[in-house]
Amino acid sequence: MDVQLQGCVAAPYRRRRPADTPLYRVVQNHLETFLSRGRDEWWEARVPPHAERELRRFLECGILAHGFARARCDACGHDFLIAFSCNTRRMAETAAHLADHVLPRVPMLALVLLFPDWVLFLFTPDADLVAAATAPLLVVILAALIAVPAEIHYASVVGTGDTPAVFAIQTLVSVTVLVIAWYAGLVLGLPLAYVWMAEVIGWGVCLAAAWAWIRAGHWRRLDV
């Protein structure tokens, strides 16, 4: 069913209904039989744990009883529910991990970025060792600071289920990191800290690509 009220100019929202598909009904009706046979000793092929986990997640995908988000249309004021798909559920788990474990560390990362020598002197009084470790430490901290927003935006793209866009971003980031690391290390012969700058630039590319995809509104054409 399309959700769109009179006077709303936004595109109608079409909720996915996986329970109405033949594949869903086949898995729902025969999963337990298939798994029970896989546990029998006489059965030739056993079902690995990760396969069973994914099959059970498939039965929860797009079902309101297994999680949903509440959305509101600013144009007409209408509220509606968006059932979590397998991808959006993983995106929510990623967001929770970032909020609970990554974002609280950002102020500390910024402090280390501003005063790296002070932090390194806590571990060693050797001035030469501190001088040698400063550049790699700055690269790691800078990469972490860029990785936080990049992961958030990239998880948003993954959550829409747009596989071609996810593949394109991953390919772009991988090629960027490999080319810069190869050129800096093998062609220019720069120190290791400069080679690791490829990681920083890679996260920057990931952030820019994911932000551009979201900003362009490509997710509006997808059934989430």
C-alpha positions in Angstrom: 0.0 0.0 0.0 1.3 3.5 -0.8 1.4 6.0 2.0 0.6 9.5 0.7 -2.0 12.0 1.9 -3.7 14.7 0.0 -1.5 17.8 -0.4 1.7 15.9 0.0 4.1 16.4 -2.9 6.6 13.9 -1.8 6.9 10.5 -3.5 4.7 7.8 -1.8 6.3 5.4 0.5 5.8 1.7 -0.5 6.5 -0.6 2.4 8.2 -3.9 1.6 6.0 -7.0 2.3 8.5 -9.9 2.2 6.0 -12.2 3.9 3.8 -12.1 0.7 6.6 -13.4 -1.5 6.9 -17.1 -2.5 10.5 -17.3 -1.3 9.6 -16.1 2.2 6.8 -18.6 2.5 9.1 -21.5 1.3 11.7 -20.6 3.9 9.1 -20.1 6.6 7.4 -23.4 6.0 10.5 -25.6 5.5 13.3 -24.0 7.5 12.9 -26.0 10.7 12.6 -29.3 8.7 15.7 -28.4 6.7 17.7 -27.5 9.9 16.6 -30.6 11.8 17.8 -32.9 8.9 21.1 -31.0 8.9 21.6 -31.9 12.6 21.1 -35.6 12.0 24.3 -37.7 11.9 23.2 -39.6 8.8 22.6 -36.4 6.8 25.5 -35.8 4.5 25.6 -32.0 4.5 25.4 -30.1 7.8 24.1 -26.5 7.9 26.9 -24.2 9.2 25.9 -21.8 12.0 26.3 -18.7 9.9 23.9 -20.1 7.3 21.3 -20.9 9.9 21.7 -17.4 11.4 21.3 -15.7 8.0 18.2 -17.8 7.2 16.6 -16.8 10.5 17.4 -13.2 9.9 15.8 -13.4 6.5 12.5 -14.4 8.2 12.8 -11.2 10.4 13.6 -8.9 7.5 10.9 -6.3 6.7 8.6 -7.6 9.5 7.3 -4.9 11.8 7.3 -7.2 14.8 11.0 -7.5 14.6 11.9 -3.8 14.7 10.9 -0.7 12.9 11.6 3.0 12.7 9.0 5.8 12.9 9.1 8.4 10.2 7.2 11.6 9.8 6.5 13.6 6.6 7.3 17.2 7.0 5.0 18.2 4.1 1.8 16.6 5.4 2.6 15.7 9.0 1.7 12.0 8.5 3.5 9.4 10.6 4.3 6.0 9.3 6.4 2.9 10.2 9.4 1.6 8.3 10.2 -2.1 9.1 13.8 -2.9 9.5 15.4 -4.8 6.7 18.5 -6.9 7.2 20.6 -4.0 6.2 18.8 -1.3 8.2 19.0 -3.5 11.3 22.8 -3.8 10.8 22.9 0.0 10.3 21.1 0.6 13.6 23.6 -1.8 15.3 26.5 0.1 13.8 25.0 3.4 14.9 24.6 2.1 18.4 28.2 0.9 18.4 29.4 4.3 17.2 27.4 6.2 19.8 28.4 4.0 22.7 32.0 3.2 21.9 33.5 5.4 19.2 32.1 8.9 19.6 32.9 9.3 23.3 36.6 8.8 22.4 36.6 11.7 19.9 37.5 14.4 22.5 40.5 12.3 23.6 41.6 11.7 20.0 41.5 15.5 19.4 43.6 16.1 22.6 46.2 13.6 21.4 46.2 15.2 17.9 47.0 18.6 19.5 49.6 17.4 22.0 51.1 14.2 20.7 54.5 14.7 22.3 52.9 14.9 25.8 51.0 11.7 25.3 54.1 9.8 24.0 56.2 11.0 26.9 53.8 9.2 29.2 55.1 5.9 27.7 58.8 6.6 27.2 61.4 9.3 28.2 63.4 8.6 25.0 63.2 11.8 23.0 64.4 10.1 19.8 61.7 7.5 20.1 59.1 10.1 20.7 60.2 12.1 17.7 60.1 9.0 15.5 56.6 8.0 16.8 55.0 11.4 16.5 54.2 11.3 12.8 52.7 7.8 12.7 50.6 8.7 15.8 49.3 11.8 14.1 48.3 9.8 11.0 46.5 7.2 13.1 44.6 9.8 15.0 43.7 11.8 11.9 42.4 8.7 10.2 40.3 7.9 13.3 38.7 11.3 13.4 37.8 11.1 9.7 36.7 7.5 10.0 33.9 8.3 12.5 31.8 10.5 10.2 32.8 8.3 7.2 31.5 5.2 8.9 28.2 6.9 9.9 27.5 8.1 6.3 28.7 4.8 4.8 26.4 2.8 7.2 23.5 5.0 6.0 24.2 4.0 2.4 24.5 0.3 3.4 21.2 0.5 5.3 19.3 1.5 2.1 20.2 -1.8 0.5 21.6 -0.1 -2.6 24.2 -2.8 -3.4 25.6 -1.1 -6.5 26.3 2.1 -4.6 27.9 0.3 -1.8 30.1 -1.7 -4.2 31.1 1.5 -6.0 32.1 3.3 -2.8 34.1 0.3 -1.6 35.9 -0.1 -4.9 36.7 3.7 -5.1 38.1 3.7 -1.6 40.1 0.5 -2.1 41.6 1.8 -5.4 42.4 5.1 -3.8 44.2 3.7 -0.8 46.2 1.2 -2.9 47.3 3.7 -5.5 48.4 6.3 -3.0 50.2 3.8 -0.8 52.0 2.3 -3.8 53.0 5.7 -5.2 54.1 7.1 -1.8 56.0 4.0 -0.7 57.4 2.5 -3.9 57.7 5.3 -6.3 58.5 8.3 -4.0 60.2 6.2 -1.3 58.6 8.2 1.5 58.7 7.2 5.2 56.0 4.8 6.5 54.0 7.6 8.1 53.4 9.2 4.7 52.4 5.8 3.2 49.8 5.5 5.9 48.3 8.8 4.8 46.6 6.7 2.1 44.3 5.5 4.9 43.4 9.0 5.9 42.7 9.9 2.3 40.7 6.7 1.8 38.4 7.6 4.7 38.0 11.1 3.3 37.0 9.6 -0.1 34.5 7.3 1.7 33.0 10.2 3.6 32.7 12.4 0.4 31.2 9.6 -1.7 28.7 8.5 0.9 27.7 12.1 1.7 27.3 12.9 -2.0 25.1 9.8 -2.5 22.8 10.8 0.4 22.7 14.4 -0.6 21.7 13.5 -4.2 18.6 11.8 -2.8 19.1 8.4 -4.6 17.7 6.6 -1.5 14.2 8.0 -2.3 13.9 5.6 -5.2 14.5 2.5 -3.1 12.1 0.3 -1.2 13.6 0.2 2.3 
